[in-house]
Each structure stands twice: as C-alpha cells, then as structure tokens.
Amino acid sequence: MSKFPIYERTLFAQILAITAGGIDTYTYLTHNGVFATMQTGNLILLGINLAQLKFGDAFNHLWPILIFCLGAAITTLLQLKIHNKKVRHQSNVMIFEIVALLIVGIITNFVPIIVTSLIVSFTAAVQFVTFNKLHDMPLNTLMMTGNIKNVGQFFVKGFVEKDPKFIRRSWRTIRVISSFFIGIIINAVLVHYVGNYAIFFDVVILCSALFMLLKERASV
C-alpha cells in the first residue's frame, strides 16, 4: 500500500491533468481564445490586444486572470482556517469542482461567455491550490512548462547520480504530461461534435477522482 494519500498519487494526478488540459481547450475553442487555467497565455493575449487597441478583447483576457487570483486567495484562506488537510477536505473541493462545471454545462448556452469563463477559471484556481503534490513533490496539473522542465532534470540527475528515484519521478511526470495532452485531444474532438456541452466530459472524469477520494476517506 502506498504511503502517500490518494490525492498525491500518479493516477489521481493524471485524472486532474486530463481535466486541466480539457477545460483549457474547451474555453479556448468556445470562449473566443480565452484560457481557463493558463494565465500566462491570457496575460500575453491581454498585452497583444491592448497594444492593438482592442480593449473589448483585452478585457476578456483580464477578467480570468483576476478571478483565478481570487480563487487562489480564497482557497488558501480556507486552507489556513481549516487545519484538517486530510481526505475530507480534498473530497469537498472535488465536489465543488464537479458542481461548478456542471453549472457551466447547463447555463453555457444561456449566459454571456464571460460568465462561464470566470466560473471555470475560479474552479481551476481551486484545483491548482488544493492538489499540488505528487508523491510529496511539488506538482502542477494545470500548466506543463515546469513539468516538462522537470522531466529533463530528473532524467539527468537519475543517470548522472545513478539514483533510480529521479528516474521514477521523471516517468511519473511524463504520465501527467501525457494525460494533459490526451485531455486536450479529447475535448477538441468533443467541442467539434457537441460544442459547449463538451464540458460534461470533464465532469465525468472528475467524478472518477471523487470516487477515489471517497473510497479512501471511507477506509480512514
């Protein structure tokens, strides 16, 4: 049995990565090029639109950045107030994510796209702050730049220092990156066929993560 809680294991991180890649693809394709999680991309597009005097488009990228920051702040505040960091807290966060994305899928065709974009960005921030470790090592399931860098560093350390621990870390990180990529492909295909309702795929994936959390919570 693993010494790490379920939410720090590789399979759980892969599920979150599939969702993260999926919702970024979803908002990019259905919300006028806005990213839900990759705020660096939003910041770049914000600057480009401001430089081109496209102020309306610029604000579409500004609001997700602000809401993502707010979501991270609120989640951190709650973590500081709630000292129980065990599975109960993680499962409650997962339920919040599922409900939020369900709401997005239900209202998506009836409200301005900025509304659903902000809900998804807030939800992504909650996930980012709450689930940030893999085998007690820092992990980012939303953005892959750092993970790709880690793959190279871990492999070099593993071979040069002859430490299999780093090789294992590299392979775990590759699995997370691959899952993120799979989420992108699946959601791109689903958006093509079902449009805004593609978000329900990510809800189903998160439900599997919730099941894993509840299963471990029941055994605690």
Phi, psi and omega in degrees: 000136182293143178279353181262145176297159186303325184281002173247010182264163189296315182299318179296317178297324178296320179297316179296323180292320176302315180295317182297313177298325181292313185287330175293318176297317180302308183290326180296318183279332185249351183236043173057044174077017179272136176267142178275323186246325186276083185290339173298317177297318178297321180295319178297313181292328174299312180295318180298316181292324176295318180297329180268008178061028176264076190292326178297313178295325180298316181293331176298333179264339179288315185299318177300325178297314181294319181291323177298317178298317179297316179299318178295320180294314181295317180296318178296319178299316179296322178296323179290329180277328182258108185279346179280104183261017185279193189299329182303314180297316182296320181292325177296321177296317180297320177298318178300315180300315182298314180297317181299315180288329173298316179299318178302314181296326182284320187263356191304327182268004186238356181230161175301147185297337180295330180295308181291328178298318181289324177298315181294320180296318178298316180298319179298321179295320178299315178296318183300316182285322187282316185249090189229020180223148173228112185054046178065017175249148179303139181217142175238109180272355184264323184231137191259355183302310180295323179294319178296320176299318181297324179303311180297315182295316182296318180297316180297313179298321180297315182282319182290315182270358181052046181244107182296343178301318181288326176297317178297319178297321180296314180295323177297319180292322177299320178298321179293315179298317180298321179294319177302316180295320177298319177300321177299309183298312182299315182290326177297318178294315182295320178299321179300322186264324185238003175063227185298338183284359178299338181299337181294335175299317181293328175298316180298317180297317179294329177298324177294324176293320178298319178302318179297319179295315182294325178296317179290321179300322180293333182271351181283000000 
